[in-house]
Amino acid sequence: MKKQLLIIGGGFAGFWSALSAIRQSRELKKEDQIEVTVVNMDEYLTIRPRLYEVSLEGLRVELNKYFKPLGIKFINGKAEIINPDENLVTIATESGSRILSYDYLILSSGSVLKAINIEGIEKTFNVDTFNGAQRLEDHLIKLASKKFDGEGAATFVVAGSGLTGLEVATVIKEKALKIWSRYSQDAIEFKVVLIEKANQVGNYYSPEAQKYVLETLKSKDVTSITNVSLAAVTSNGATLSDGTFIPSQTVISTVGLVASSLCSFFKGEKDKLGRLHVNKYLQLETYKNVIAAGDVANIPVDDEGNSSLMACQFSMFLGKWAGHNAVNALFAQPLKPYNYSDYVTCVDLGQQDGMLTTGWERSLSVSGIEGKNIKMEVTTKLIYPADDVQTALEDSFPEVPNVSQNAV
Ligand SMILES: Cc1cc2nc3c(=O)[nH]c(=O)nc-3n(C[C@H](O)[C@H](O)[C@H](O)COP(=O)(O)OP(=O)(O)OC[C@H]3O[C@@H](n4cnc5c(N)ncnc54)[C@H](O)[C@@H]3O)c2cc1C
């Protein structure tokens, strides 16, 4: 009987787990003794970091392009219940409910936009999933077809000024203008309002980097309002926590991510984002035949108290380690400790502007058009798997390049 390696989630972590598992099983000459199965809610690896962009073209990679030739079994379904004491997962598929059993499980079900408990939350838009980004785009097309006419039709409210909030706030006008150009050549004036609960926008950056962000927002005519949060949303506008009403037919929530709710099936303490704590091999302490990788995992990355973040630079590498270690654990081979302490951030700040920061203090390294070019190089090339399946398989070896040196 083949050993069953089950991977839940086909995002960056799950995709690379699957390839790494196949690569390592071949390396150990055990490929005939293992079946690798991936369950994902659709057929794609979605390039989530690009969902805020002007165009949604090319933001999904077909999983089976890689999985089929490599013999990875793919199930289009949703894992609903995990029973880690019995090694069982219940999944819902179009053809009904199924129970899968596993010898080893990799949980890589990612993260979702934090739900905020306010009236009218269903009226907000987001760029968290491909469907969410598509819904926003369809809405903008509808507004354009009505000439952005009516109160608040040309005003975009962005709630939350994390990296995604900054990207949406600085790019949404370009996106709306591109759609508008299909309808008319007339000039149109859009307004963007960025609202932030903290007392400053971008206070997670070093002072120099924050200054660049604030200047860029100003130059792009983005109005920032701090010390406020969303209190209610209707189709016509947003009410803020201080009572201010902003007429807007497009309120976009970018208030941060939380780990997949599947984490709750495992005993043990979670971090404040709901993530599972893992050891240096990515295993859960309570269930040694379970590895968590990507946005569901919290792994210390240095001795200074820093741990992995919900970001591709962690998810992709955690995935490569996860597949490797799961296979080695199944065949009683030594596990490889995760080893990655480098940290950079790249942000797109609209036309001609972007920024690379390095280190945990997020020091400004490159800005302006050069910063934008680095960001685009990373998100349109580096985070995609190689087109050639064999090359992608080789790239799944758990090894981390020095990201900050490569980026600058
Ligand atoms: C708008 C946006 C911008 C971002 N920008 C950046 C950036 O600039 N740089 C950066 O490094 N990171 C960025 N991130 C974060 C980055 O996208 C995530 O860290 C990364 O996608 C996490 O990879 P993952 O594989 O853990 O999870 P995901 O990419 O979320 O993949 C999880 C997969 O699991 C599937 N899944 C979930 N639940 C189930 C279930 N119950 N059953 C079956 N399948 C399930 C999902 O459908 C999905 O395919 C951004 C994220 C967003 C949303």
Ligand as a Chemical Component Dictionary entry (heavy atoms), coordinates in Angstrom:
data_LIG
# 
_chem_comp.id                   LIG 
_chem_comp.type                 NON-POLYMER 
_chem_comp.pdbx_formal_charge   0 
_chem_comp.three_letter_code    LIG 
# 
loop_
_chem_comp_atom.comp_id 
_chem_comp_atom.atom_id 
_chem_comp_atom.alt_atom_id 
_chem_comp_atom.type_symbol 
_chem_comp_atom.charge 
_chem_comp_atom.model_Cartn_x 
_chem_comp_atom.model_Cartn_y 
_chem_comp_atom.model_Cartn_z 
_chem_comp_atom.pdbx_ordinal 
LIG C1  C1  C 0 -3.862  41.521 -2.211 1  
LIG C2  C2  C 0 -2.693  40.797 -1.626 2  
LIG C3  C3  C 0 -1.430  41.307 -1.830 3  
LIG C4  C4  C 0 -0.321  40.641 -1.317 4  
LIG N1  N1  N 0 0.900   41.157 -1.574 5  
LIG C5  C5  C 0 1.985   40.486 -1.181 6  
LIG C6  C6  C 0 3.277   40.945 -1.525 7  
LIG O1  O1  O 0 3.437   41.996 -2.161 8  
LIG N2  N2  N 0 4.343   40.220 -1.138 9  
LIG C7  C7  C 0 4.193   39.061 -0.433 10 
LIG O2  O2  O 0 5.206   38.423 -0.120 11 
LIG N3  N3  N 0 2.994   38.600 -0.076 12 
LIG C8  C8  C 0 1.880   39.277 -0.435 13 
LIG N4  N4  N 0 0.644   38.816 -0.098 14 
LIG C9  C9  C 0 0.543   37.624 0.763  15 
LIG C10 C10 C 0 0.702   36.342 -0.035 16 
LIG O3  O3  O 0 -0.202  36.341 -1.114 17 
LIG C11 C11 C 0 0.458   35.164 0.884  18 
LIG O4  O4  O 0 1.432   35.193 1.913  19 
LIG C12 C12 C 0 0.547   33.860 0.135  20 
LIG O5  O5  O 0 -0.430  33.792 -0.864 21 
LIG C13 C13 C 0 0.367   32.714 1.107  22 
LIG O6  O6  O 0 0.533   31.514 0.450  23 
LIG P1  P1  P 0 -0.195  30.228 1.020  24 
LIG O7  O7  O 0 0.072   29.136 0.072  25 
LIG O8  O8  O 0 0.110   30.041 2.444  26 
LIG O9  O9  O 0 -1.757  30.597 0.977  27 
LIG P2  P2  P 0 -2.678  31.034 -0.219 28 
LIG O10 O10 O 0 -1.927  31.670 -1.313 29 
LIG O11 O11 O 0 -3.765  31.762 0.454  30 
LIG O12 O12 O 0 -3.223  29.653 -0.773 31 
LIG C14 C14 C 0 -4.073  28.851 -0.010 32 
LIG C15 C15 C 0 -4.834  27.951 -0.942 33 
LIG O13 O13 O 0 -5.598  27.056 -0.162 34 
LIG C16 C16 C 0 -6.921  26.987 -0.655 35 
LIG N5  N5  N 0 -7.804  26.646 0.459  36 
LIG C17 C17 C 0 -8.140  27.427 1.511  37 
LIG N6  N6  N 0 -8.985  26.759 2.315  38 
LIG C18 C18 C 0 -9.160  25.540 1.752  39 
LIG C19 C19 C 0 -9.951  24.421 2.110  40 
LIG N7  N7  N 0 -10.698 24.425 3.202  41 
LIG N8  N8  N 0 -9.930  23.351 1.304  42 
LIG C20 C20 C 0 -9.178  23.346 0.167  43 
LIG N9  N9  N 0 -8.417  24.380 -0.220 44 
LIG C21 C21 C 0 -8.422  25.465 0.570  45 
LIG C22 C22 C 0 -7.167  28.388 -1.223 46 
LIG O14 O14 O 0 -8.202  28.347 -2.172 47 
LIG C23 C23 C 0 -5.817  28.707 -1.833 48 
LIG O15 O15 O 0 -5.723  28.211 -3.133 49 
LIG C24 C24 C 0 -0.494  39.448 -0.570 50 
LIG C25 C25 C 0 -1.766  38.939 -0.353 51 
LIG C26 C26 C 0 -2.862  39.594 -0.874 52 
LIG C27 C27 C 0 -4.243  39.025 -0.628 53 
# 
loop_
_chem_comp_bond.comp_id 
_chem_comp_bond.atom_id_1 
_chem_comp_bond.atom_id_2 
_chem_comp_bond.value_order 
_chem_comp_bond.pdbx_ordinal 
LIG C1  C2  SING 1  
LIG C2  C3  SING 2  
LIG C2  C26 DOUB 3  
LIG C3  C4  DOUB 4  
LIG C4  N1  SING 5  
LIG C4  C24 SING 6  
LIG N1  C5  DOUB 7  
LIG C5  C6  SING 8  
LIG C5  C8  SING 9  
LIG C6  O1  DOUB 10 
LIG C6  N2  SING 11 
LIG N2  C7  SING 12 
LIG C7  O2  DOUB 13 
LIG C7  N3  SING 14 
LIG N3  C8  DOUB 15 
LIG C8  N4  SING 16 
LIG N4  C9  SING 17 
LIG N4  C24 SING 18 
LIG C9  C10 SING 19 
LIG C10 O3  SING 20 
LIG C10 C11 SING 21 
LIG C11 O4  SING 22 
LIG C11 C12 SING 23 
LIG C12 O5  SING 24 
LIG C12 C13 SING 25 
LIG C13 O6  SING 26 
LIG O6  P1  SING 27 
LIG P1  O7  DOUB 28 
LIG P1  O8  SING 29 
LIG P1  O9  SING 30 
LIG O9  P2  SING 31 
LIG P2  O10 DOUB 32 
LIG P2  O11 SING 33 
LIG P2  O12 SING 34 
LIG O12 C14 SING 35 
LIG C14 C15 SING 36 
LIG C15 O13 SING 37 
LIG C15 C23 SING 38 
LIG O13 C16 SING 39 
LIG C16 N5  SING 40 
LIG C16 C22 SING 41 
LIG N5  C17 SING 42 
LIG N5  C21 SING 43 
LIG C17 N6  DOUB 44 
LIG N6  C18 SING 45 
LIG C18 C19 SING 46 
LIG C18 C21 DOUB 47 
LIG C19 N7  SING 48 
LIG C19 N8  DOUB 49 
LIG N8  C20 SING 50 
LIG C20 N9  DOUB 51 
LIG N9  C21 SING 52 
LIG C22 O14 SING 53 
LIG C22 C23 SING 54 
LIG C23 O15 SING 55 
LIG C24 C25 DOUB 56 
LIG C25 C26 SING 57 
LIG C26 C27 SING 58 
# 
